Amino acid sequence: VVVLRHSAIPLALGTPLWKKYGFGELLEVENAQTKKPQEDNIYYSSPVGTFLLPDMTIETLLKDGTLFCVCDMALTVYSSMAARKMNMDAAEVKKEWVAGVLPGIQVVPSGVLAINRAQERGCTYVFAG
């Protein structure tokens, strides 16, 4: 079970949102070829050779049975921050972000609650940065 919270929520969102909201710049992810901020969500799906471990994309892990979810509270807070920065309506940005969650990733009310529920079912917690 992987719970995406806070600055990890862009990993759950599609490439159009990466481009529109500049997630590559926000996360300091550089495109290896252009040396500019990444505009595509390479973490969900990418060609073999993009990463040291080619089978570690979200899409591949989903196929292998890993469960992914993204925190709705974090979506609310971060989409509101993006809306304010870009002088946009917070509710519309949030709606766009929720609609842009990639296939196989579940939006959960609270990432912390999702972690607790996973632990109740025998999972252990590891914070990996």
Secondary structure, DSSP 8 states (H G I E B T S, - for coil): -EEE-GGGGGGGB-HHHHHHHTHHHHHT-B-TTT-SB--S-TTTS--TTSSSSTT-SHHHHHHTT--EEEEHHHHHHHHHHHHHHTT--HHHHHHHHHHTB-TTEEEES-HHHHHHHHHHTT-------
